[in-house]
């Protein structure tokens, strides 16, 4: 029995750290969200405003407005409603998973903090660009909504996170 525990010590340590960090970050984020009953949270609003600015910079006419009855932001491109920016679009849930994995796969403190900082910025920017391209894509190709929203764009954000994790494990974590 003791031999089995020693054999799986690193895997158990990873799982324990992962679940503790995930639980703490999820609790903190849930507490933050509880301050925004019935309206979009602050991060979602910022993501929506940045989406609008970037789409406008690409030469399209974009506008985001708070939804009348839902805690979401409506995205309009050339006055056409193309979709809602919801809490799940703000990348925080993805960032929680990213950060949790990096912390659970231990590295030295300096590398961990630096990698989490740079990786979080990259994930946030990729997510923002994903929403911008999705908004323009839904305006130009509304018939392809399912493939754009449910296949291509989740693959981009989760694929990037996966690649960052693999880079972390290969280059910086204590194996």
Secondary structure, 3 states (H helix, E strand, C coil): CHHHHHHCHHHHHHHHHHHHHHHHHHHHHHHHHHHHCCCCCHHHHHHHHHHHHHHHHCCCCEEEEECCCCCCEEEEECCEEEEEECHHHCCHHHHHHHHHHHHHCCCCHHHHHHHHHHHHHHHHHHHHHHHHHHHHHHHHCHHHHHHHHHHHHHHHHHHHHHHHHHHHHHHCCCC
